Amino acid sequence: MLITGSSSSAIEHVISSLSKQFSLKDLGEVKHFLGVEVTQTAQGLHLSQGSYIKNIIERVKMQDAKGLPTPMLANLKLSNDEGDPTIDGKLYRSTVGALQYATLTRPEISYVVNMVSQFMACPLDSHWKAVKRILRYLASSVGYGIHIQASHTNLIAFSDSDWASDIDDRRSVTGYCVFLGKNLISWCSKKQPGVSRSSTLRLNTGVLLRLSVMSLG
């Protein structure tokens, strides 16, 4: 359990109240939590998954592979029909599942991880090549992560969608990210459930957002 806040006295009060009902052990300042490494900086907290990512890379014996500057090729298109089913399906599924958890602190790989996740049932060698490129990118950027710092509380959202990008079912992919001040607090890359007949984005929310558009690359 993590207990955090801006008031030390409030935190101590919560811990004291819980200790009266449960057996607690205070481990001090958080360093690791569920695979996430927490580093305190002068500006705030840096969240990363360096050790977790290294374990993924070692599991597929790619620790000596050359790093790459991007997680995917530009305009990458994957299909259910292009490639050979000559790879280890169990290894593919476990690796992609691990990469899904890595997006917890690496939002920049969300799009391509979502793409390779669509071929869990019958992965092909072309899909595995895409997964290995993600791993080579992560190998060159193990220390990357999310930085959390004190900031204003303006809520800013960026959203975009492509147009019928999947060559198998012609469905589109929607992506968004939400910032609370300078801090990224929510993000997603997801294939739409149906075939779009328009590229218009409709946002239903009870919160007033300053909406900008960014490219998903």
C-alpha positions in Angstrom: 0.0 0.0 0.0 1.2 3.5 -0.9 0.1 6.4 1.2 1.0 9.8 -0.2 0.0 13.4 0.1 1.3 17.0 0.6 0.8 17.0 4.4 3.2 14.9 6.5 0.9 15.2 9.5 -2.1 13.9 7.5 0.0 11.0 6.3 1.1 10.1 9.8 -2.5 10.3 11.0 -3.7 7.9 8.4 -0.9 5.4 9.2 -1.7 5.7 12.9 -5.4 5.1 12.3 -4.7 2.0 10.1 -2.2 0.6 12.6 -4.9 0.4 15.2 -6.9 -1.9 13.0 -4.2 -3.8 11.1 -0.7 -5.0 11.6 1.5 -2.6 9.6 5.2 -2.2 8.8 6.4 1.2 7.6 9.0 0.7 4.9 9.8 4.3 4.6 10.1 6.2 1.4 9.0 4.2 -1.6 11.8 2.9 -3.9 10.0 0.1 -5.8 6.3 -0.7 -6.1 4.8 -3.4 -8.3 7.7 -3.3 -10.7 7.9 0.5 -10.8 11.1 2.2 -9.7 10.5 5.5 -7.9 13.3 8.0 -7.8 13.1 11.3 -5.9 14.5 14.3 -7.8 14.7 18.0 -7.0 11.6 18.6 -9.0 9.5 15.6 -8.0 9.3 11.9 -8.7 10.6 9.9 -11.6 8.7 6.7 -12.3 10.4 4.0 -14.5 10.5 0.3 -15.1 14.2 -0.2 -16.0 14.7 -3.5 -14.2 11.4 -4.9 -15.4 12.3 -4.0 -19.0 15.7 -5.6 -18.7 14.1 -8.8 -17.5 11.8 -8.9 -20.5 14.8 -8.4 -22.9 16.9 -11.1 -21.1 13.9 -13.5 -21.3 14.0 -13.4 -25.1 17.8 -13.4 -25.1 18.1 -9.9 -26.7 20.4 -8.3 -24.2 23.1 -7.9 -26.8 20.9 -6.6 -29.5 21.6 -3.2 -31.0 19.3 -0.4 -29.7 17.0 1.5 -32.0 15.8 5.2 -31.8 12.1 4.4 -32.5 9.7 1.6 -31.3 8.3 1.0 -34.8 8.8 1.7 -38.5 7.0 4.6 -40.0 3.6 3.7 -41.5 3.9 0.1 -40.1 1.0 -2.1 -41.2 0.5 -5.6 -39.8 -1.9 -8.2 -41.1 -3.3 -11.6 -40.2 -2.2 -13.0 -43.5 1.3 -11.6 -44.2 4.0 -13.8 -42.6 4.7 -17.3 -41.5 3.4 -19.0 -38.3 6.9 -20.2 -37.5 7.4 -18.5 -34.1 6.8 -19.6 -30.5 3.2 -18.5 -29.8 3.6 -18.9 -26.1 6.7 -16.7 -26.0 5.0 -14.1 -28.2 2.0 -13.9 -25.9 4.0 -13.7 -22.7 6.3 -11.0 -24.2 3.5 -8.8 -25.5 1.7 -9.2 -22.2 4.8 -8.0 -20.4 5.0 -5.0 -22.8 1.4 -4.1 -22.0 2.5 -3.7 -18.4 5.5 -1.7 -19.4 3.2 1.0 -20.9 2.4 1.9 -17.3 5.5 4.2 -17.4 6.2 4.2 -21.2 3.2 5.8 -22.9 5.1 6.3 -26.1 5.0 2.6 -26.9 1.2 2.3 -26.3 0.3 2.6 -30.0 2.6 -0.2 -31.3 2.0 -2.4 -28.3 -1.7 -2.2 -29.0 -1.0 -3.1 -32.6 1.0 -6.3 -31.8 -1.5 -7.2 -29.1 -4.1 -7.9 -31.8 -2.3 -11.0 -33.0 -2.1 -13.0 -29.8 -4.2 -15.9 -31.2 -2.1 -16.7 -34.2 1.2 -14.6 -34.3 3.3 -14.6 -37.4 7.0 -13.9 -37.9 6.2 -10.4 -39.1 4.4 -9.7 -35.8 7.4 -11.0 -33.9 9.8 -8.7 -35.8 7.6 -5.8 -34.7 7.8 -7.0 -31.1 11.6 -7.3 -31.3 11.9 -3.8 -32.6 10.0 -2.5 -29.6 12.4 -4.4 -27.3 15.4 -2.9 -29.2 14.0 0.5 -28.7 13.4 -0.1 -25.0 17.0 -1.4 -24.7 18.3 1.9 -25.8 16.0 3.9 -23.5 15.8 1.8 -20.3 15.9 4.9 -18.0 13.0 6.6 -19.6 9.8 7.1 -17.6 7.3 9.5 -16.3 8.1 12.5 -14.2 5.6 13.8 -11.6 6.1 17.3 -10.2 4.3 20.1 -8.5 2.3 22.0 -11.1 -0.8 24.0 -11.8 -4.0 22.0 -12.0 -5.3 22.9 -15.5 -6.7 19.8 -17.2 -5.5 19.5 -20.8 -6.4 16.6 -23.2 -4.9 15.7 -26.6 -6.8 13.3 -28.8 -6.6 12.0 -32.4 -7.8 9.1 -34.5 -6.5 7.7 -37.8 -8.8 6.7 -40.7 -9.4 3.0 -41.4 -5.8 2.0 -40.7 -6.3 -1.7 -40.1 -5.8 -3.5 -43.4 -7.8 -6.6 -42.2 -11.0 -5.0 -40.8 -10.7 -1.3 -41.8 -11.3 -0.1 -38.3 -9.6 3.0 -37.0 -7.4 3.6 -33.9 -8.1 6.3 -31.4 -5.5 7.7 -29.0 -5.6 10.3 -26.3 -3.5 11.6 -23.4 -4.6 13.8 -20.5 -2.4 16.1 -18.5 -3.1 17.6 -15.1 -0.8 20.6 -15.2 2.5 19.3 -16.4 1.8 15.7 -15.3 0.6 13.0 -17.7 -2.1 11.2 -15.8 -4.0 9.1 -18.4 -3.4 7.8 -21.9 -4.8 5.2 -24.3 -4.4 3.8 -27.8 -7.2 1.6 -28.8 -8.8 0.2 -31.9 -12.4 1.5 -32.4 -15.1 -1.2 -31.9 -16.7 -0.5 -35.3 -15.9 0.8 -38.8 -16.0 4.6 -38.8 -18.0 6.4 -41.4 -16.6 9.8 -40.4 -13.3 11.0 -38.9 -15.1 13.5 -36.6 -14.1 13.2 -33.0 -16.9 13.5 -30.4 -15.9 14.1 -26.8 -18.5 13.6 -24.1 -17.4 14.9 -20.7 -18.6 16.9 -17.8 -15.3 18.6 -17.4 -14.3 21.6 -19.5 -11.1 20.6 -21.4 -8.7 22.6 -23.5 -8.6 20.2 -26.5 -5.7 20.1 -28.8 -4.8 17.6 -31.6 -1.6 15.7 -31.9 -0.5 13.1 -34.5 -0.2 9.5 -33.5 2.7 9.1 -35.9 
